[in-house]
């Protein structure tokens, strides 16, 4: 796989170029959309940045818009290869919708908190956060549009209310903004690392220290498009960024660990990549452990029925603490451990207790 292909993790590969009219015949289009680049995105190619900001639009469509002058950075025309900088102001014309807007769907939600400005949801596993290629319905956004009258549009029509993301098979606490000023304030708290995040994890393998941190740069895997990987040094030009995860052991078993993880940074797949790098991959994480499920006979070979204990990665966003933008109060939200993770822990306690030396 080429470097070009590896960059397209969140990108639709459809080659629709939009309007077929010659450039000089195209009607004038008003540049009435705007974005301000956050520091966390610094060094990203402009075409990749916009394709990620507007899911479902092909990179070729974005590149053509940039080349036609329908995208300005700090009021200047630039090339698609321009590397964005924190604080850059981007103005652009709306892209033609590549897919209908996400429709409201009556999907049950576990709402942990709600007021006039924001909400907190306990996201179930197997739910994609926002529509994108291959997932145009059944997403958290579809459910949000059904359950809430008002959502912030700061992230566009495809991601209303979405402040941050969780992986598809990661469950737990996720923030939803109902209006734009709250959205911007919460986003800044994430950008400046003022949000306290605690994940609960079950790993295959035993962490030898009760508490420590893993500090290793993370970037796109050199050959597997879906994966991230550890690199020896950060390199912004190649989108390899510093990453740090603190962990604290809760309970050890024979061959397994139950722990807390506190990511200081927020890189893609960070907890999963870091734990796998020290020989303790997240249990039932197909991408980084090679197994998509965890069954009873793996802990109890004599079990009569080989029932699955886990059919998703054992990673749960358990706790989130933020400063409420409007109330100016610290708020903490907890999402109880999912039943399948509790079931797995009970099986490990019964059949794989840690043997004393």
Residue frames as qw, qx, qy, qz and C-alpha x, y, z in Angstrom:
[[0.000, 0.888, 0.460, 0.000, 0.00, 0.00, 0.00],
 [0.417, 0.496, -0.018, 0.761, 1.31, 3.45, -0.96],
 [0.194, -0.187, -0.429, 0.862, 1.78, 6.40, 1.40],
 [0.309, -0.122, -0.259, -0.907, -1.11, 8.07, -0.45],
 [0.624, -0.311, -0.631, -0.340, -3.45, 5.21, 0.45],
 [0.505, -0.243, -0.672, 0.485, -2.30, 5.02, 4.06],
 [0.022, 0.012, -0.222, 0.975, -3.34, 8.62, 4.61],
 [0.419, -0.212, -0.400, -0.787, -6.98, 7.90, 3.80],
 [0.072, -0.095, -0.919, 0.376, -8.14, 6.28, 7.04],
 [0.234, 0.496, 0.600, -0.583, -11.35, 8.31, 7.31],
 [0.205, 0.441, -0.310, -0.817, -11.76, 9.04, 3.61],
 [0.762, 0.420, 0.409, -0.276, -14.42, 7.96, 1.10],
 [0.423, -0.254, 0.657, 0.571, -12.74, 6.42, -1.94],
 [0.491, 0.695, 0.525, -0.015, -15.63, 7.29, -4.30],
 [0.438, -0.092, 0.312, 0.838, -14.18, 9.16, -7.26],
 [0.162, 0.829, 0.522, 0.116, -17.17, 11.50, -7.81],
 [0.413, 0.022, 0.023, 0.910, -15.73, 14.83, -8.99],
 [0.100, 0.608, 0.407, -0.674, -19.01, 16.76, -8.65],
 [0.450, 0.774, 0.116, -0.430, -19.85, 19.31, -11.38],
 [0.743, 0.128, 0.486, 0.441, -18.76, 18.30, -14.90],
 [0.330, 0.932, 0.138, 0.054, -18.92, 21.84, -16.34],
 [0.624, 0.357, -0.161, 0.676, -15.62, 23.43, -17.42],
 [0.400, -0.372, -0.407, 0.732, -14.24, 25.73, -14.77],
 [0.028, -0.032, 0.106, 0.993, -15.09, 28.93, -16.68],
 [0.407, -0.329, -0.546, -0.655, -18.77, 27.86, -17.00],
 [0.415, -0.370, -0.772, 0.307, -19.33, 26.95, -13.37],
 [0.229, -0.849, -0.264, -0.397, -21.70, 29.27, -11.51],
 [0.089, 0.552, -0.489, 0.670, -20.18, 31.48, -8.82],
 [0.702, -0.424, -0.571, 0.033, -20.31, 29.87, -5.41],
 [0.253, -0.833, 0.182, -0.458, -20.29, 31.77, -2.15],
 [0.531, 0.166, -0.702, 0.445, -17.61, 30.87, 0.39],
 [0.462, -0.573, 0.044, -0.675, -19.92, 30.85, 3.39],
 [0.906, -0.360, -0.215, 0.055, -18.53, 27.97, 5.45],
 [0.134, 0.786, -0.480, 0.365, -15.64, 28.50, 7.83],
 [0.910, -0.279, -0.258, 0.166, -13.33, 26.42, 10.02],
 [0.102, -0.862, 0.448, -0.214, -10.63, 27.34, 12.51],
 [0.781, 0.219, -0.568, 0.137, -7.82, 24.77, 12.72],
 [0.717, -0.682, 0.108, -0.099, -7.12, 23.38, 16.20],
 [0.093, -0.752, 0.653, 0.022, -3.54, 22.82, 17.32],
 [0.710, -0.149, 0.684, -0.071, -4.11, 19.07, 17.45],
 [0.780, 0.526, 0.337, 0.023, -4.54, 19.02, 13.64],
 [0.053, 0.887, -0.350, -0.296, -1.40, 21.01, 12.88],
 [0.211, -0.455, 0.803, 0.323, 0.72, 19.51, 10.11],
 [0.579, 0.337, 0.741, -0.043, -2.17, 17.75, 8.35],
 [0.170, 0.107, 0.582, 0.788, -2.50, 18.23, 4.59],
 [0.348, 0.165, 0.114, -0.916, -5.36, 20.59, 3.77],
 [0.597, 0.036, -0.564, -0.569, -7.14, 18.08, 1.52],
 [0.471, -0.128, -0.854, 0.178, -6.97, 15.42, 4.23],
 [0.001, 0.143, 0.535, -0.833, -8.10, 17.86, 6.91],
 [0.470, 0.130, -0.069, -0.870, -11.18, 18.86, 4.91],
 [0.600, 0.000, -0.722, -0.344, -12.03, 15.30, 3.92],
 [0.330, -0.168, -0.823, 0.430, -11.99, 14.32, 7.60],
 [0.142, 0.186, 0.350, -0.907, -14.07, 17.39, 8.50],
 [0.639, 0.270, -0.059, -0.718, -16.67, 16.51, 5.86],
 [0.448, -0.123, 0.885, 0.023, -17.07, 12.69, 5.93],
 [0.637, 0.479, 0.597, -0.090, -18.21, 11.04, 2.74],
 [0.422, 0.876, -0.111, -0.203, -16.65, 13.54, 0.34],
 [0.920, 0.170, 0.051, 0.348, -13.91, 12.07, -1.80],
 [0.496, -0.547, 0.154, 0.657, -10.39, 13.42, -1.64],
 [0.376, 0.212, 0.521, 0.737, -10.47, 14.14, -5.36],
 [0.047, -0.825, -0.482, -0.292, -13.58, 16.33, -4.92],
 [0.436, -0.832, -0.090, 0.330, -11.88, 18.25, -2.11],
 [0.536, -0.258, 0.350, 0.724, -8.69, 18.68, -4.15],
 [0.266, 0.501, 0.543, 0.619, -10.65, 19.99, -7.12],
 [0.199, -0.910, -0.357, -0.068, -12.43, 22.53, -4.92],
 [0.512, -0.670, 0.098, 0.529, -9.11, 23.75, -3.53],
 [0.473, -0.009, 0.486, 0.734, -7.61, 24.04, -7.03],
 [0.114, 0.666, 0.554, 0.486, -10.69, 25.99, -8.23],
 [0.090, 0.289, -0.221, 0.927, -10.22, 28.57, -5.49],
 [0.581, -0.527, -0.386, -0.484, -13.32, 27.44, -3.58],
 [0.762, -0.529, -0.264, 0.264, -11.18, 27.07, -0.46],
 [0.227, 0.785, -0.248, 0.521, -9.19, 29.91, 1.08],
 [0.732, -0.390, -0.373, 0.417, -6.76, 29.69, 4.00],
 [0.326, -0.592, -0.125, 0.726, -6.32, 33.00, 5.78],
 [0.394, 0.814, 0.136, -0.404, -7.94, 34.56, 2.67],
 [0.068, 0.630, -0.649, -0.420, -5.23, 33.10, 0.40],
 [0.914, 0.266, -0.189, -0.240, -5.43, 30.42, -2.28],
 [0.350, -0.568, 0.745, 0.000, -3.25, 27.42, -1.43],
 [0.480, 0.256, -0.784, -0.298, -2.46, 23.99, -2.82],
 [0.866, -0.295, -0.272, -0.300, -4.15, 20.75, -1.63],
 [0.790, 0.038, -0.458, 0.405, -0.76, 19.76, -0.13],
 [0.054, -0.651, 0.277, -0.705, -0.67, 22.81, 2.16],
 [0.505, -0.210, -0.752, 0.368, -0.04, 21.74, 5.79],
 [0.320, -0.802, -0.276, -0.422, -2.55, 23.42, 8.10],
 [0.317, 0.209, -0.541, 0.750, -1.38, 25.27, 11.21],
 [0.249, -0.573, -0.691, 0.365, -3.12, 25.83, 14.51],
 [0.019, -0.630, -0.200, 0.750, -5.17, 29.01, 14.22],
 [0.062, 0.004, 0.633, 0.772, -5.51, 28.92, 10.42],
 [0.472, 0.426, 0.399, -0.660, -8.89, 30.25, 9.27],
 [0.182, 0.061, 0.843, 0.502, -10.43, 28.35, 6.37],
 [0.508, 0.424, 0.213, -0.719, -13.32, 29.65, 4.24],
 [0.122, -0.053, 0.896, 0.424, -14.94, 27.41, 1.65],
 [0.576, 0.025, -0.277, -0.769, -18.00, 26.83, -0.47],
 [0.751, -0.107, 0.532, -0.376, -20.35, 24.04, 0.61],
 [0.036, -0.203, 0.916, 0.345, -19.64, 20.71, -1.03],
 [0.672, -0.042, -0.384, -0.632, -22.46, 19.02, -2.88],
 [0.692, -0.323, 0.524, -0.378, -23.94, 16.42, -0.50],
 [0.246, 0.326, -0.880, -0.241, -22.52, 12.97, -1.39],
 [0.294, -0.270, -0.915, 0.051, -25.26, 11.28, 0.63],
 [0.369, -0.713, -0.360, -0.475, -28.55, 12.34, 2.22],
 [0.154, -0.564, 0.479, -0.655, -28.29, 14.02, 5.61],
 [0.201, -0.037, -0.942, 0.268, -28.51, 11.54, 8.53],
 [0.494, -0.455, -0.393, -0.629, -32.16, 10.97, 9.38],
 [0.438, -0.398, 0.540, -0.598, -33.57, 10.72, 12.91],
 [0.637, -0.013, -0.753, -0.163, -33.88, 7.08, 13.97],
 [0.683, -0.559, 0.103, -0.458, -35.67, 5.77, 17.04],
 [0.706, 0.181, -0.611, 0.308, -32.64, 4.04, 18.55],
 [0.639, -0.735, -0.227, 0.016, -32.71, 3.71, 22.36],
 [0.366, 0.600, -0.387, 0.598, -30.13, 5.81, 24.20],
 [0.649, -0.511, -0.437, 0.356, -28.82, 5.55, 27.76],
 [0.118, 0.779, -0.035, 0.615, -28.76, 9.26, 28.66],
 [0.610, -0.218, -0.526, 0.551, -26.62, 9.82, 31.76],
 [0.178, -0.540, -0.258, 0.781, -27.10, 13.59, 32.00],
 [0.246, 0.555, 0.513, 0.607, -28.97, 16.36, 30.18],
 [0.064, -0.649, -0.322, 0.686, -29.54, 20.09, 30.52],
 [0.436, 0.837, 0.198, -0.264, -30.25, 22.96, 28.12],
 [0.115, 0.851, -0.442, -0.259, -26.64, 23.10, 26.90],
 [0.256, 0.455, -0.848, -0.097, -25.31, 19.57, 26.72],
 [0.928, -0.169, 0.040, -0.331, -26.01, 15.89, 27.28],
 [0.098, -0.517, 0.850, -0.015, -23.97, 12.84, 28.21],
 [0.895, 0.129, -0.164, -0.393, -24.69, 9.42, 26.68],
 [0.573, -0.368, 0.731, 0.035, -23.48, 5.93, 27.53],
 [0.559, 0.488, -0.470, -0.478, -22.63, 4.72, 24.02],
 [0.923, -0.086, 0.355, -0.117, -23.19, 1.01, 23.46],
 [0.368, -0.363, 0.717, 0.468, -20.59, -1.12, 21.65],
 [0.391, 0.291, 0.783, 0.386, -21.03, -1.82, 17.93],
 [0.203, 0.896, 0.385, -0.089, -22.36, 1.70, 17.33],
 [0.505, 0.281, 0.139, 0.804, -20.51, 4.09, 15.00],
 [0.147, -0.495, -0.341, 0.786, -20.50, 7.66, 16.31],
 [0.322, 0.634, 0.011, -0.703, -21.28, 9.55, 13.09],
 [0.827, 0.492, 0.263, -0.068, -22.22, 8.66, 9.49],
 [0.053, -0.677, 0.600, 0.423, -19.37, 7.92, 7.12],
 [0.512, 0.352, -0.671, -0.405, -18.54, 5.52, 4.33],
 [0.452, -0.014, -0.892, -0.013, -20.34, 2.20, 4.88],
 [0.226, -0.415, -0.748, 0.466, -22.28, 3.49, 7.92],
 [0.076, -0.292, -0.231, -0.925, -25.01, 5.89, 6.80],
 [0.625, -0.488, -0.187, -0.580, -27.62, 4.77, 9.33],
 [0.860, -0.354, -0.359, 0.076, -27.79, 3.26, 12.79],
 [0.486, 0.300, -0.362, 0.737, -25.18, 5.69, 14.10],
 [0.275, -0.453, -0.531, 0.661, -25.17, 7.69, 17.31],
 [0.054, 0.139, -0.134, -0.980, -25.94, 10.80, 15.24],
 [0.367, -0.282, -0.682, -0.567, -29.11, 9.19, 13.85],
 [0.453, -0.501, -0.706, 0.212, -30.20, 8.45, 17.42],
 [0.231, -0.323, -0.265, 0.879, -29.30, 11.95, 18.65],
 [0.150, -0.060, -0.349, -0.923, -31.37, 13.59, 15.94],
 [0.462, -0.431, -0.704, -0.325, -34.40, 11.60, 17.13],
 [0.536, -0.500, -0.586, 0.345, -33.96, 12.20, 20.88],
 [0.296, -0.487, -0.177, 0.802, -32.88, 15.87, 20.99],
 [0.321, 0.867, 0.369, -0.096, -34.67, 18.90, 19.57],
 [0.202, 0.954, -0.218, 0.026, -31.48, 20.94, 19.29],
 [0.878, -0.185, 0.146, 0.418, -27.85, 19.99, 18.58],
 [0.160, -0.768, 0.302, 0.542, -24.75, 22.05, 17.90],
 [0.799, 0.580, 0.148, 0.052, -23.86, 22.29, 14.23],
 [0.175, -0.860, 0.421, 0.232, -20.23, 23.29, 14.83],
 [0.415, -0.308, 0.804, 0.293, -19.02, 20.02, 13.27],
 [0.254, 0.181, -0.630, -0.711, -21.36, 20.18, 10.29],
 [0.739, -0.020, -0.116, -0.664, -24.51, 18.38, 9.18],
 [0.788, 0.104, -0.604, -0.065, -23.01, 14.91, 9.43],
 [0.538, -0.053, -0.662, 0.520, -21.79, 15.31, 13.02],
 [0.302, -0.681, -0.072, -0.663, -24.36, 17.44, 14.89],
 [0.692, -0.658, 0.075, -0.287, -23.59, 17.63, 18.60],
 [0.947, -0.033, -0.148, 0.282, -20.47, 15.45, 18.40],
 [0.220, -0.932, 0.287, -0.018, -17.66, 16.85, 20.56],
 [0.123, -0.557, 0.819, 0.068, -15.35, 13.81, 20.57],
 [0.795, 0.175, -0.446, -0.373, -15.40, 10.22, 19.33],
 [0.621, -0.355, 0.686, -0.134, -15.14, 6.68, 20.64],
 [0.091, 0.233, -0.886, -0.391, -14.14, 3.69, 18.52],
 [0.629, -0.112, -0.485, -0.597, -17.05, 1.67, 17.18],
 [0.768, -0.233, -0.596, -0.011, -16.58, -1.18, 19.68],
 [0.267, 0.030, -0.553, 0.789, -15.64, 1.02, 22.64],
 [0.308, -0.716, -0.594, -0.202, -18.56, 1.70, 24.95],
 [0.464, -0.414, -0.417, 0.663, -19.08, 4.39, 27.55],
 [0.057, -0.795, -0.285, 0.533, -19.28, 8.12, 28.26],
 [0.392, 0.270, 0.403, 0.781, -19.54, 10.51, 25.33],
 [0.003, 0.512, 0.279, -0.812, -20.38, 14.24, 25.44],
 [0.260, 0.585, 0.628, 0.442, -23.03, 15.86, 23.24],
 [0.095, -0.249, -0.122, 0.956, -23.27, 19.64, 22.74],
 [0.255, 0.681, 0.683, -0.076, -26.68, 21.21, 22.16],
 [0.226, 0.966, 0.118, -0.038, -25.46, 24.65, 21.17],
 [0.696, 0.595, -0.157, 0.371, -22.39, 26.10, 19.52],
 [0.043, -0.800, 0.413, -0.433, -20.71, 28.08, 22.32],
 [0.792, -0.417, 0.403, -0.190, -20.86, 25.05, 24.64],
 [0.941, 0.292, 0.076, 0.151, -19.44, 22.91, 21.83],
 [0.462, 0.735, -0.279, 0.411, -16.50, 25.24, 21.29],
 [0.357, -0.720, 0.454, -0.385, -15.73, 25.45, 25.01],
 [0.913, -0.206, 0.341, -0.090, -15.80, 21.66, 25.44],
 [0.842, 0.481, -0.043, 0.242, -13.61, 21.21, 22.35],
 [0.174, 0.799, -0.393, 0.420, -11.04, 23.60, 23.81],
 [0.652, -0.553, 0.445, -0.266, -11.02, 21.62, 27.06],
 [0.965, 0.098, 0.218, 0.109, -10.15, 18.49, 25.06],
 [0.614, 0.694, -0.142, 0.347, -7.55, 20.34, 22.99],
 [0.013, 0.746, -0.452, 0.490, -5.83, 21.78, 26.07],
 [0.589, 0.021, -0.783, 0.200, -6.03, 18.44, 27.94],
 [0.233, -0.277, 0.451, -0.816, -8.22, 19.73, 30.74],
 [0.832, -0.126, -0.177, -0.510, -10.64, 16.81, 30.48],
 [0.316, -0.385, 0.843, -0.202, -10.11, 13.87, 32.85],
 [0.797, 0.183, -0.374, -0.437, -10.74, 10.55, 31.07],
 [0.378, -0.357, 0.831, -0.199, -10.75, 7.13, 32.71],
 [0.741, 0.188, -0.489, -0.419, -11.18, 3.92, 30.72],
 [0.695, -0.323, 0.610, -0.203, -11.59, 0.44, 32.17],
 [0.569, 0.522, -0.580, -0.262, -9.78, -2.29, 30.27],
 [0.880, -0.238, 0.411, -0.029, -9.29, -6.06, 30.42],
 [0.321, 0.715, -0.576, -0.232, -6.06, -7.17, 28.79],
 [0.991, 0.043, -0.095, 0.079, -4.59, -10.46, 27.72],
 [0.596, 0.354, -0.355, 0.627, -1.26, -10.58, 29.54],
 [0.556, -0.707, -0.354, 0.256, -0.26, -9.34, 32.98],
 [0.161, 0.858, -0.160, 0.461, 0.98, -5.80, 33.58],
 [0.723, -0.057, -0.510, 0.463, 3.94, -6.13, 35.94],
 [0.171, 0.075, -0.342, 0.921, 3.67, -2.69, 37.59],
 [0.007, 0.588, 0.722, -0.365, 0.75, -1.50, 39.71],
 [0.227, 0.922, 0.236, -0.206, 0.89, 1.89, 38.03],
 [0.484, -0.266, 0.403, 0.730, 3.01, 3.44, 35.30],
 [0.451, 0.739, 0.064, -0.496, 2.78, 5.28, 32.00],
 [0.698, 0.200, 0.527, 0.441, 3.45, 4.36, 28.39],
 [0.125, 0.850, -0.068, -0.507, 4.94, 7.19, 26.35],
 [0.501, -0.041, 0.694, 0.515, 5.44, 6.21, 22.72],
 [0.264, 0.387, -0.232, -0.852, 4.72, 8.16, 19.49],
 [0.546, 0.350, 0.756, -0.095, 1.81, 6.91, 17.38],
 [0.260, 0.450, -0.368, -0.771, 1.21, 7.18, 13.64],
 [0.849, 0.291, -0.047, -0.438, -0.47, 5.30, 10.81],
 [0.806, -0.183, 0.544, 0.143, 0.69, 1.71, 10.35],
 [0.033, -0.540, 0.569, 0.619, 3.09, 1.44, 7.40],
 [0.114, 0.080, -0.873, -0.468, 1.19, -1.36, 5.67],
 [0.091, -0.478, -0.873, 0.027, -2.24, -1.93, 7.30],
 [0.034, -0.484, -0.241, -0.841, -4.60, 0.93, 6.54],
 [0.553, -0.659, -0.380, -0.340, -6.94, 0.38, 9.51],
 [0.769, -0.438, -0.298, 0.359, -4.20, 0.23, 12.14],
 [0.045, -0.944, 0.269, -0.187, -2.04, 2.65, 14.04],
 [0.889, 0.062, -0.283, 0.355, 1.51, 1.81, 15.12],
 [0.527, -0.784, 0.072, 0.321, 4.33, 2.78, 17.46],
 [0.622, 0.678, -0.113, 0.375, 7.25, 4.76, 16.02],
 [0.692, -0.143, -0.306, 0.638, 10.66, 5.60, 17.55],
 [0.197, -0.277, -0.142, 0.929, 10.16, 9.37, 17.34],
 [0.311, 0.754, 0.457, -0.356, 7.42, 11.91, 16.63],
 [0.272, -0.054, 0.491, 0.826, 7.36, 13.48, 13.16],
 [0.348, 0.554, 0.370, -0.660, 4.59, 16.02, 12.47],
 [0.306, 0.457, -0.504, -0.666, 5.30, 15.97, 8.74],
 [0.338, 0.046, -0.907, -0.249, 4.45, 12.26, 8.69],
 [0.644, -0.417, -0.128, -0.629, 1.61, 12.65, 11.21],
 [0.715, -0.143, -0.617, 0.296, 3.48, 10.70, 13.89],
 [0.234, -0.737, 0.085, -0.628, 2.61, 12.33, 17.19],
 [0.070, 0.265, -0.775, 0.570, 3.65, 12.08, 20.81],
 [0.701, -0.378, -0.382, -0.469, 1.27, 9.98, 22.91],
 [0.071, 0.284, -0.771, 0.566, 1.14, 9.19, 26.62],
 [0.716, -0.372, -0.411, -0.424, -1.15, 6.80, 28.55],
 [0.192, -0.410, 0.711, -0.537, -1.15, 6.29, 32.31],
 [0.720, -0.188, -0.594, -0.306, -2.41, 2.97, 33.66],
 [0.323, -0.409, 0.627, -0.579, -3.30, 1.62, 37.10],
 [0.379, -0.037, -0.917, -0.118, -3.89, -2.07, 37.81],
 [0.632, -0.347, 0.088, -0.687, -7.21, -2.87, 39.49],
 [0.854, -0.195, 0.432, -0.215, -6.93, -6.66, 39.56],
 [0.213, 0.516, -0.783, -0.276, -4.59, -9.34, 38.21],
 [0.936, 0.028, 0.204, -0.285, -5.48, -12.85, 37.07],
 [0.654, -0.229, 0.638, 0.337, -3.53, -15.79, 35.71],
 [0.444, 0.198, 0.622, 0.614, -2.66, -14.41, 32.26],
 [0.045, 0.728, 0.473, 0.495, -4.96, -11.38, 32.33],
 [0.244, -0.170, -0.347, 0.889, -5.21, -7.88, 33.85],
 [0.041, -0.834, -0.523, -0.173, -8.09, -5.58, 34.73],
 [0.441, -0.221, -0.113, 0.862, -6.87, -1.96, 34.79],
 [0.149, 0.904, 0.258, -0.306, -7.69, 1.71, 34.46],
 [0.571, 0.185, 0.286, 0.747, -6.21, 3.75, 31.63],
 [0.008, -0.879, -0.211, 0.427, -5.91, 7.54, 31.59],
 [0.636, 0.416, 0.282, 0.586, -4.87, 8.87, 28.17],
 [0.252, -0.603, -0.066, 0.754, -3.04, 12.17, 28.52],
 [0.134, 0.302, -0.469, -0.819, -3.17, 12.69, 24.76],
 [0.677, 0.339, 0.457, -0.467, -6.01, 11.66, 22.44],
 [0.140, 0.414, -0.724, -0.534, -4.51, 9.80, 19.49],
 [0.809, 0.119, -0.287, -0.500, -6.46, 7.35, 17.35],
 [0.922, -0.052, -0.383, -0.014, -6.53, 3.88, 19.01],
 [0.074, 0.731, -0.527, 0.427, -4.09, 5.19, 21.63],
 [0.641, -0.423, 0.531, -0.359, -4.95, 2.90, 24.57],
 [0.966, 0.181, 0.152, -0.105, -5.21, -0.14, 22.31],
 [0.668, 0.627, -0.305, 0.259, -1.88, 0.51, 20.58],
 [0.076, -0.706, 0.555, -0.433, 0.00, 1.36, 23.78],
 [0.756, -0.319, 0.485, -0.303, -1.17, -1.69, 25.72],
 [0.949, 0.313, 0.037, 0.020, -0.44, -3.98, 22.77],
 [0.444, 0.748, -0.403, 0.285, 3.08, -2.49, 22.60],
 [0.210, -0.561, 0.689, -0.407, 3.87, -3.76, 26.12],
 [0.250, 0.087, -0.963, -0.051, 2.53, -7.25, 25.46],
 [0.137, 0.337, 0.788, -0.496, -0.92, -6.72, 27.00],
 [0.142, -0.172, -0.511, -0.830, -3.40, -6.14, 24.15],
 [0.530, -0.010, 0.278, -0.801, -7.02, -5.34, 24.92],
 [0.378, 0.082, 0.919, -0.079, -9.00, -8.55, 25.18],
 [0.467, 0.558, 0.686, 0.022, -11.07, -9.43, 22.06],
 [0.169, 0.819, -0.144, -0.530, -9.56, -6.55, 20.09],
 [0.874, 0.344, 0.315, 0.135, -9.33, -8.16, 16.66],
 [0.439, 0.873, -0.134, 0.167, -7.17, -5.42, 15.18],
 [0.048, 0.776, -0.551, 0.301, -4.40, -5.55, 17.79],
 [0.544, -0.374, 0.711, -0.243, -4.77, -8.95, 19.47],
 [0.220, 0.225, -0.857, -0.408, -5.87, -11.05, 16.50],
 [0.086, -0.314, -0.942, 0.084, -9.00, -12.43, 18.22],
 [0.235, -0.364, -0.267, -0.861, -12.46, -10.95, 17.77],
 [0.713, -0.504, -0.164, -0.458, -14.04, -12.75, 20.74],
 [0.018, 0.400, -0.806, 0.435, -13.21, -14.31, 24.09],
 [0.753, -0.199, -0.477, -0.406, -14.86, -17.60, 25.07],
 [0.727, -0.576, 0.210, -0.308, -15.44, -19.42, 28.34],
 [0.986, -0.029, 0.000, 0.167, -13.21, -22.38, 27.47],
 [0.483, 0.638, -0.294, 0.524, -10.22, -20.05, 27.22],
 [0.201, -0.579, 0.504, -0.609, -10.43, -19.66, 31.00],
 [0.657, -0.165, 0.622, -0.393, -12.21, -22.93, 31.85],
 [0.249, 0.322, -0.803, -0.435, -11.22, -25.70, 29.39],
 [0.009, 0.149, 0.983, -0.111, -13.58, -28.20, 31.06],
 [0.395, 0.273, 0.255, -0.839, -16.66, -26.02, 30.61],
 [0.510, 0.332, 0.794, -0.005, -19.58, -27.96, 29.10],
 [0.420, 0.821, 0.373, 0.101, -20.71, -25.07, 26.93],
 [0.533, -0.076, 0.128, 0.833, -18.17, -22.90, 25.14],
 [0.106, 0.897, 0.429, -0.005, -20.20, -19.70, 25.38],
 [0.421, 0.503, -0.029, 0.754, -18.75, -16.37, 24.24],
 [0.384, -0.607, -0.416, 0.558, -17.95, -14.05, 27.12],
 [0.006, -0.694, 0.078, 0.716, -16.95, -11.12, 24.92],
 [0.625, 0.483, 0.516, 0.332, -17.72, -10.37, 21.29],
 [0.224, 0.918, 0.018, 0.326, -16.21, -6.86, 21.34],
 [0.489, 0.372, -0.457, 0.643, -13.02, -5.31, 22.66],
 [0.555, -0.609, -0.508, 0.250, -12.89, -5.02, 26.46],
 [0.300, 0.040, -0.084, 0.949, -12.48, -1.25, 26.50],
 [0.173, -0.769, -0.607, -0.105, -15.00, 1.02, 28.22],
 [0.124, 0.457, -0.124, 0.872, -15.00, 4.82, 28.74],
 [0.443, -0.450, -0.734, 0.250, -15.92, 4.65, 32.42],
 [0.277, -0.765, -0.328, 0.479, -15.47, 8.20, 33.73],
 [0.379, 0.504, 0.209, 0.747, -15.29, 11.70, 32.28],
 [0.292, -0.727, -0.357, 0.508, -14.82, 14.96, 34.19],
 [0.336, 0.481, 0.275, 0.762, -15.23, 18.39, 32.59],
 [0.042, -0.326, -0.321, 0.889, -15.81, 22.00, 33.62],
 [0.280, 0.679, 0.678, 0.035, -19.40, 22.77, 32.63],
 [0.341, 0.270, 0.221, 0.873, -19.11, 25.75, 30.25],
 [0.227, -0.623, -0.297, -0.687, -22.29, 27.49, 31.43],
 [0.689, -0.668, -0.262, -0.098, -22.56, 26.47, 35.09],
 [0.194, 0.729, -0.516, 0.405, -18.82, 26.94, 35.73],
 [0.722, -0.436, 0.450, -0.292, -18.90, 23.77, 37.87],
 [0.079, 0.369, -0.913, -0.153, -16.86, 20.60, 37.59],
 [0.854, 0.051, 0.097, -0.508, -19.09, 17.74, 36.47],
 [0.101, -0.352, 0.926, 0.091, -18.20, 14.05, 36.56],
 [0.816, 0.158, -0.097, -0.548, -20.06, 11.37, 34.63],
 [0.315, -0.307, 0.898, -0.031, -19.85, 7.61, 35.14],
 [0.757, 0.182, -0.373, -0.504, -21.00, 4.81, 32.82],
 [0.773, -0.339, 0.500, -0.195, -21.36, 1.46, 34.63],
 [0.133, -0.376, 0.862, 0.313, -19.23, -1.40, 33.38],
 [0.672, 0.155, -0.387, -0.612, -21.13, -3.28, 30.63],
 [0.890, -0.199, 0.265, -0.314, -22.62, -6.69, 31.45],
 [0.919, 0.332, -0.185, 0.104, -20.27, -8.57, 29.10],
 [0.321, 0.608, -0.533, 0.494, -17.20, -7.13, 30.80],
 [0.546, -0.451, 0.467, -0.530, -18.63, -7.94, 34.25],
 [0.978, 0.042, 0.059, -0.195, -19.33, -11.49, 33.03],
 [0.726, 0.496, -0.382, 0.286, -15.76, -11.82, 31.80],
 [0.026, -0.606, 0.560, -0.564, -14.31, -10.56, 35.09],
 [0.773, -0.302, 0.337, -0.445, -16.45, -12.99, 37.08],
 [0.971, 0.212, -0.109, 0.004, -15.22, -15.89, 34.92],
 [0.490, 0.577, -0.476, 0.447, -11.60, -14.81, 35.41],
 [0.344, -0.551, 0.502, -0.571, -12.09, -14.51, 39.18],
 [0.901, -0.146, 0.244, -0.327, -13.57, -17.98, 39.32],
 [0.968, 0.207, 0.093, 0.109, -11.30, -19.86, 36.92],
 [0.669, 0.462, -0.154, 0.561, -8.11, -17.78, 36.61],
 [0.433, -0.901, -0.011, 0.014, -7.33, -16.32, 40.07],
 [0.313, 0.767, -0.493, 0.265, -3.80, -15.02, 40.52],
 [0.904, -0.233, -0.315, 0.173, -1.70, -17.69, 42.18],
 [0.330, -0.901, 0.277, -0.054, 0.48, -16.53, 45.05],
 [0.642, 0.506, -0.537, 0.207, 4.17, -17.36, 44.71]]
